[in-house]
């Protein structure tokens, strides 16, 4: 029998020591820029066995300023920004067109770590978006070719037919283009790194972009 939600919640633990390691984090030894620290933390999460560490929450807002969020995949991170992709015609694509500013959140519970970045979002040239898509799996291309993301679906049969046709097209034409597929880059003007602590004395380091460098602050937990 299913438990009451509140009863079930009370049985759960955060950062169970049997599955979670809370490594020390000294902000004084952190690199001067958030990308370098993110790269270090990401590699540590992979080595620690974090499942799907490249998934992240993308938060946007619509024309009325109402927030929205969903899980997407990180496609890369470099000096130009943190990148992800979607259809320009999807709900998040339309929201980014109206308000080109967003936030990304990574959570790696195996290490008790979070990373949050936010900043303006721009779209890469179409050639880059298509090259990024074609570097991925046949399934990724088929999903992009299926299209109509966020539109109302009238039946499961309609989706199955469109998907089967897209899969066949992707297999036969591995360089097929998806016209609305867009590669977005978020260039952070702020980034925060959170390291959990068993005594709840969590470490939070915030980077903020200045004219020619980054400034850092420690934040109260």
C-alpha positions, 0 to 999 in steps of 0.5 A, a space after each residue: 500500500 502506498 504511504 501518505 506523501 508526508 509520511 513517505 517524505 519523513 522517511 527520506 534522508 539527504 546525503 546518506 553517508 552510504 552513498 554520498 561523499 561530502 568533499 572539503 571545499 576551500 574557496 581560497 584555493 578556487 580558480 579565478 574564473 567559474 568555468 575552471 572550477 566547473 570543469 573540475 567539479 564536473 570531472 569529479 562528479 563523473 569520477 564519483 559515479 554521478 548518473 547523468 551529471 550533464 543534465 541540468 535545470 534550465 529556468 526561463 520566464 515567459 512574456 509575462 515574467 512567469 518562471 518556467 523550468 525543465 531538465 535539459 542536457 549540457 552540450 558544452 561550456 567554454 569562454 563563449 558560454 554554457 550551451 544547450 539546444 532545443 527547437 526555437 519553436 518550442 515553449 522554451 525557445 519562444 520564452 528565450 526569444 521574448 526574454 533572452 536571459 536564463 539560469 542553469 542549475 546542476 545538482 550532483 547529490 553523490 557529492 552534495 554539490 550544486 552549481 548555479 549560473 545565470 546570464 544572457 542567452 544568445 543563439 549560435 549560427 545555424 551551421 553550428 547548431 546543425 553540426 552539434 546535432 549531427 555529432 550526436 546519436 541517430 536518435 537525437 537527430 530523429 527526435 529533432 526531425 520529429 519536431 513540433 515540440 510543445 505543440 498539443 498532441 492529438 494521439 499517441 498514433 500520430 506521434 508514433 507515425 511521425 517518429 517512425 518517419 523521422 527515424 527512417 529519415 535520420 538513418 537514410 540521411 545522417 546529415 539531414 537538417 532540422 531548420 528550427 533546431 537551435 544551439 543556445 549559449 548562456 554567458 554567465 554574469 553570475 555563478 554560484 558553487 555550493 558544497 554541502 556539509 554534514 553539520 549544515 555549515 555549507 560552503 557557498 562561493 559566488 562569482 560575479 562578472 566585472 568589466 575585465 575579470 571575476 569577483 568572488 564572495 562567500 555567502 551564508 548557507 
